[in-house]
Amino acid sequence: MKSLELPFATRVRLTGILATAVGLPLAVMNSLGDIYDLVRFSEDELKQIKIEDQGNGKSLFSTLDTFPPKKIEIEDIAAKHLDGYLENNNVFSIADREWVNALRKALK
C-alpha cells in the first residue's frame, strides 16, 4: 500500500491526465480509473474552485492555497501502473517537473 498526499495543483493536473487515458491494457486502465476516482474533485469541492481564464490558453486557480492536500492510499500495483503511465506520457511541460517528480518519488 502507498500513502500519498496530493496538493491541489497535483490533483488538478493528475485528474486531467487520467481523465484522458486511452489505449491501455485493461488492468492498467482499471488501476488508473480507481486512482482517478480517489483524486478527482467532489461536486462540493468543484463549487469552491475559482477559475480565471488568463486569455492565453492558461487558467489561474484562485483557490489554490485554500484546499488542504488530499490523502489517499493505493495498492502497490496501482502505484506501479501510475508511475509507468506518468513515465511514458508525453503531455508534460517544464512547469510540470516539480509536481510530477514529487509524485513519482512518492510512488516508489
C-alpha positions as a Markdown table, in Angstrom:
| # | Residue | x | y | z |
|---|---|---|---|---|
| 1 | Met | 0.0 | 0.0 | 0.0 |
| 2 | Lys | 1.2 | 3.5 | -0.9 |
| 3 | Ser | 0.0 | 6.6 | 1.0 |
| 4 | Leu | 0.0 | 9.8 | -1.0 |
| 5 | Glu | -0.6 | 13.4 | 0.0 |
| 6 | Leu | -1.7 | 15.3 | -3.1 |
| 7 | Pro | -1.7 | 19.1 | -3.1 |
| 8 | Phe | -4.4 | 21.0 | -5.1 |
| 9 | Ala | -2.2 | 21.6 | -8.2 |
| 10 | Thr | -1.2 | 17.9 | -8.4 |
| 11 | Arg | -4.9 | 16.9 | -8.1 |
| 12 | Val | -5.8 | 19.3 | -10.9 |
| 13 | Arg | -3.1 | 18.1 | -13.3 |
| 14 | Leu | -3.4 | 14.4 | -12.4 |
| 15 | Thr | -7.2 | 14.5 | -12.8 |
| 16 | Gly | -6.8 | 15.9 | -16.3 |
| 17 | Ile | -4.2 | 13.5 | -17.4 |
| 18 | Leu | -6.0 | 10.4 | -16.0 |
| 19 | Ala | -9.3 | 11.5 | -17.5 |
| 20 | Thr | -7.9 | 11.3 | -21.0 |
| 21 | Ala | -6.1 | 8.0 | -20.6 |
| 22 | Val | -6.7 | 5.7 | -23.7 |
| 23 | Gly | -5.3 | 2.7 | -25.4 |
| 24 | Leu | -4.0 | 1.0 | -22.2 |
| 25 | Pro | -4.2 | -2.6 | -21.1 |
| 26 | Leu | -7.4 | -3.3 | -19.1 |
| 27 | Ala | -5.5 | -3.9 | -15.8 |
| 28 | Val | -3.7 | -0.6 | -16.1 |
| 29 | Met | -6.9 | 1.2 | -17.2 |
| 30 | Asn | -8.7 | -0.2 | -14.1 |
| 31 | Ser | -5.9 | 0.9 | -11.8 |
| 32 | Leu | -5.8 | 4.4 | -13.2 |
| 33 | Gly | -9.6 | 4.6 | -13.1 |
| 34 | Asp | -9.5 | 3.7 | -9.4 |
| 35 | Ile | -6.9 | 6.4 | -8.8 |
| 36 | Tyr | -8.9 | 8.9 | -10.8 |
| 37 | Asp | -11.9 | 8.2 | -8.6 |
| 38 | Leu | -9.8 | 9.0 | -5.5 |
| 39 | Val | -8.1 | 12.1 | -6.9 |
| 40 | Arg | -10.9 | 13.9 | -8.7 |
| 41 | Phe | -12.8 | 16.7 | -7.1 |
| 42 | Ser | -16.2 | 16.2 | -5.5 |
| 43 | Glu | -19.2 | 18.3 | -6.5 |
| 44 | Asp | -18.8 | 20.3 | -3.3 |
| 45 | Glu | -15.1 | 20.9 | -4.0 |
| 46 | Leu | -15.8 | 21.9 | -7.6 |
| 47 | Lys | -18.3 | 24.6 | -6.3 |
| 48 | Gln | -15.4 | 26.1 | -4.3 |
| 49 | Ile | -12.9 | 26.3 | -7.1 |
| 50 | Lys | -12.5 | 29.7 | -8.8 |
| 51 | Ile | -11.0 | 29.6 | -12.3 |
| 52 | Glu | -9.8 | 32.7 | -14.0 |
| 53 | Asp | -9.1 | 32.5 | -17.8 |
| 54 | Gln | -5.8 | 34.2 | -18.5 |
| 55 | Gly | -6.6 | 34.6 | -22.2 |
| 56 | Asn | -3.5 | 32.7 | -23.4 |
| 57 | Gly | -4.8 | 29.2 | -23.2 |
| 58 | Lys | -4.0 | 29.0 | -19.5 |
| 59 | Ser | -6.1 | 29.3 | -16.4 |
| 60 | Leu | -5.4 | 30.6 | -12.9 |
| 61 | Phe | -6.9 | 28.8 | -9.9 |
| 62 | Ser | -7.5 | 31.4 | -7.2 |
| 63 | Thr | -8.4 | 28.7 | -4.7 |
| 64 | Leu | -5.0 | 27.1 | -4.9 |
| 65 | Asp | -4.0 | 27.8 | -1.3 |
| 66 | Thr | -7.3 | 27.1 | 0.4 |
| 67 | Phe | -7.5 | 23.4 | -0.4 |
| 68 | Pro | -5.6 | 21.2 | 2.0 |
| 69 | Pro | -3.7 | 18.3 | 0.4 |
| 70 | Lys | -5.8 | 15.2 | -0.1 |
| 71 | Lys | -4.5 | 12.0 | 1.4 |
| 72 | Ile | -5.2 | 8.7 | -0.5 |
| 73 | Glu | -4.0 | 5.2 | -0.3 |
| 74 | Ile | -3.5 | 3.0 | -3.4 |
| 75 | Glu | -2.4 | -0.6 | -3.9 |
| 76 | Asp | 1.3 | -1.2 | -4.8 |
| 77 | Ile | 0.3 | -2.5 | -8.3 |
| 78 | Ala | -1.8 | 0.7 | -8.9 |
| 79 | Ala | 1.2 | 2.8 | -7.8 |
| 80 | Lys | 3.3 | 0.8 | -10.3 |
| 81 | His | 0.8 | 1.4 | -13.1 |
| 82 | Leu | 0.5 | 5.1 | -12.4 |
| 83 | Asp | 4.3 | 5.5 | -12.3 |
| 84 | Gly | 4.7 | 3.7 | -15.6 |
| 85 | Tyr | 1.9 | 5.8 | -17.1 |
| 86 | Leu | 3.5 | 9.0 | -16.0 |
| 87 | Glu | 6.9 | 7.9 | -17.2 |
| 88 | Asn | 5.6 | 7.1 | -20.7 |
| 89 | Asn | 3.2 | 10.1 | -21.0 |
| 90 | Asn | 4.3 | 12.9 | -23.3 |
| 91 | Val | 1.9 | 15.7 | -22.1 |
| 92 | Phe | 4.2 | 17.2 | -19.6 |
| 93 | Ser | 5.9 | 20.6 | -19.8 |
| 94 | Ile | 8.9 | 22.0 | -17.9 |
| 95 | Ala | 6.4 | 23.6 | -15.5 |
| 96 | Asp | 5.2 | 20.1 | -14.5 |
| 97 | Arg | 8.6 | 18.8 | -13.3 |
| 98 | Glu | 8.1 | 19.7 | -9.6 |
| 99 | Trp | 4.8 | 18.1 | -9.0 |
| 100 | Val | 5.2 | 15.1 | -11.3 |
| 101 | Asn | 8.7 | 14.2 | -10.0 |
| 102 | Ala | 7.4 | 14.6 | -6.4 |
| 103 | Leu | 4.5 | 12.3 | -7.2 |
| 104 | Arg | 6.7 | 9.7 | -8.9 |
| 105 | Lys | 9.1 | 9.7 | -5.9 |
| 106 | Ala | 6.1 | 9.0 | -3.6 |
| 107 | Leu | 5.0 | 6.1 | -5.8 |
| 108 | Lys | 8.4 | 4.2 | -5.4 |
